[in-house]
Amino acid sequence: MMLKSEPLLVVLMICFCVVGCSSDSQDGDSAETASDELVIDDLPMLTEESGHPEHGPHGGELVELGKEAFHIEMLHGSDGVQLYVLDSAATGTVAIEADQLTVSLKHNDEVKSFELPAQSLDGDEGGKASLFSSEDPQLNEWLESGAEGAVTVQIQGKSFTGKIMHDHDHEGHTHDDHAGHDH
């Protein structure tokens, strides 16, 4: 009698698997859910592999100082050139004791140094500054033309040098005032 019930048991198991494992209702529900609109309110800042943002808090290009101990955020355009001293995460300004920063650039086989005087911001401690700026049109022109060079900064008694390379593939930075500028 045991042999006669085995085929019945096999048929019942097949029926159970077919009915119990049917995915019709699951697919229908997930299709409706997948079509619902996903809304994300607060997106984090885009970051590079190093963990810091691609751009500084003012939208400028980042220059690394001392294996990312600090950063310089560089902005340039029709308003001149601004360099902000930033922390290791490249998210907050750091006020330093300096009257000016010097940027040395090479452009078309010519080398020149540019002085950027200190500009204290609200929140900078007395006698310190986190912003250095220049309205020298040649400095801006050289940076817009892809000049490369370095900025040397003294922070907390240590000297840091950052390499300046103009990045033409960045977002959030326009060259509207510079017709004929190649990208």
Legacy VTK file of the C-alpha trace (Angstrom):
# vtk DataFile Version 3.0
C-alpha trace
ASCII
DATASET POLYDATA
POINTS 183 float
0.000 0.000 0.000
2.896 2.290 0.531
3.869 2.019 -3.105
0.451 3.186 -4.289
0.580 6.412 -2.229
4.004 7.527 -3.478
2.763 8.743 -6.892
-0.064 10.590 -5.165
2.445 12.248 -2.833
4.636 13.307 -5.773
1.609 14.797 -7.600
0.560 16.708 -4.463
4.069 18.112 -3.992
4.223 19.277 -7.613
0.824 20.983 -7.254
1.915 22.624 -4.027
5.099 23.970 -5.629
3.287 25.310 -8.672
0.545 27.011 -6.665
2.655 27.998 -3.657
5.594 29.334 -5.645
3.563 31.338 -8.126
5.003 34.845 -8.521
2.025 36.503 -10.247
0.872 38.532 -7.245
4.412 39.441 -6.188
5.398 40.730 -9.631
2.252 42.817 -9.894
2.849 44.441 -6.501
6.509 45.182 -7.126
5.786 46.667 -10.547
3.429 49.173 -8.943
5.962 49.982 -6.237
8.777 50.431 -8.751
6.775 53.014 -10.665
6.270 55.161 -7.552
8.365 58.352 -7.646
11.425 58.360 -5.368
12.165 61.739 -3.771
15.434 62.514 -1.985
15.457 65.869 -0.213
19.008 66.244 1.079
21.750 64.977 -1.211
25.267 64.808 0.225
28.068 66.810 -1.435
29.682 64.879 -4.260
32.957 63.453 -3.097
36.049 62.094 -4.725
37.711 58.839 -3.677
39.734 60.805 -1.116
36.557 61.504 0.851
36.484 65.275 0.444
34.082 67.146 -1.860
34.935 67.624 -5.527
34.638 71.399 -5.049
35.058 73.749 -2.118
32.162 75.279 -0.172
32.209 78.313 -2.493
32.139 76.156 -5.659
35.842 76.538 -6.469
38.598 74.147 -7.473
40.488 72.408 -4.659
44.265 72.448 -4.207
45.641 69.844 -1.794
48.125 70.954 0.861
50.345 68.418 2.656
48.669 65.070 1.998
45.270 66.702 2.593
46.173 68.270 5.937
44.609 71.446 4.491
43.221 72.641 1.161
43.073 75.848 -0.839
39.843 76.589 -2.666
40.544 78.622 -5.793
37.928 80.732 -7.556
38.641 82.950 -10.524
36.627 84.922 -13.033
35.513 88.457 -13.792
35.501 89.268 -10.028
39.205 88.433 -9.703
40.911 85.529 -7.954
40.053 84.300 -4.470
41.903 81.672 -2.449
40.217 80.283 0.664
42.259 78.270 3.184
40.201 75.190 4.099
40.439 72.373 6.621
41.388 68.756 5.858
37.802 67.873 4.887
37.706 70.882 2.496
34.422 72.016 4.029
35.329 74.805 6.477
37.642 77.818 6.343
40.798 78.042 8.452
42.095 81.490 9.444
45.893 81.746 9.306
48.472 84.342 10.313
49.557 85.692 6.931
49.429 89.117 5.302
49.379 87.611 1.822
49.773 84.422 -0.208
52.057 84.136 -3.204
51.016 82.189 -6.285
53.763 81.339 -8.792
52.574 80.400 -12.282
54.082 79.341 -15.586
52.265 80.376 -18.759
53.636 80.185 -22.330
57.190 79.676 -20.998
56.918 82.787 -18.795
57.056 82.515 -14.994
55.544 85.116 -12.686
54.587 85.429 -9.006
51.357 87.083 -7.898
50.634 88.428 -4.403
47.135 87.930 -2.955
46.544 90.136 0.119
44.649 88.789 3.146
40.938 89.563 3.478
39.445 88.785 6.891
36.023 87.152 6.883
33.390 87.270 9.608
34.452 84.672 12.142
38.189 84.968 11.428
40.142 85.602 14.635
41.870 88.966 15.025
45.002 89.256 12.919
44.190 86.104 10.951
42.540 85.561 7.568
41.077 82.651 5.616
40.563 84.549 2.319
43.258 85.925 0.039
42.247 87.755 -3.134
43.518 89.724 -6.098
41.891 91.722 -8.856
45.015 91.495 -11.045
43.613 90.825 -14.539
46.806 89.047 -15.621
46.526 86.512 -12.786
42.944 85.718 -13.773
43.860 85.595 -17.477
46.712 83.168 -16.826
44.507 80.894 -14.728
41.765 80.976 -17.359
44.347 80.048 -20.012
45.432 76.952 -18.112
48.604 78.217 -16.415
50.070 75.838 -13.857
52.098 76.546 -10.767
52.093 76.471 -6.998
50.960 78.271 -3.881
53.017 78.073 -0.703
51.288 78.593 2.636
52.496 78.748 6.249
49.887 77.171 8.560
50.494 76.633 12.267
54.256 76.969 11.812
54.499 74.476 8.932
55.064 75.208 5.254
52.691 73.633 2.723
52.904 73.784 -1.069
49.930 73.071 -3.299
50.046 72.422 -7.028
47.758 74.649 -9.111
46.320 73.074 -12.235
43.294 74.587 -13.939
40.554 71.963 -14.365
38.410 72.545 -17.450
36.118 69.600 -16.701
34.541 70.998 -13.545
30.911 71.885 -12.961
29.534 74.973 -11.286
32.217 77.208 -12.766
31.509 79.249 -15.862
33.690 81.138 -18.264
30.927 83.406 -19.586
33.188 86.461 -19.662
35.841 84.741 -21.720
34.741 84.215 -25.318
37.022 81.994 -27.335
38.255 80.080 -24.294
38.733 76.399 -25.202
37.359 73.672 -23.000
LINES 1 184
183 0 1 2 3 4 5 6 7 8 9 10 11 12 13 14 15 16 17 18 19 20 21 22 23 24 25 26 27 28 29 30 31 32 33 34 35 36 37 38 39 40 41 42 43 44 45 46 47 48 49 50 51 52 53 54 55 56 57 58 59 60 61 62 63 64 65 66 67 68 69 70 71 72 73 74 75 76 77 78 79 80 81 82 83 84 85 86 87 88 89 90 91 92 93 94 95 96 97 98 99 100 101 102 103 104 105 106 107 108 109 110 111 112 113 114 115 116 117 118 119 120 121 122 123 124 125 126 127 128 129 130 131 132 133 134 135 136 137 138 139 140 141 142 143 144 145 146 147 148 149 150 151 152 153 154 155 156 157 158 159 160 161 162 163 164 165 166 167 168 169 170 171 172 173 174 175 176 177 178 179 180 181 182
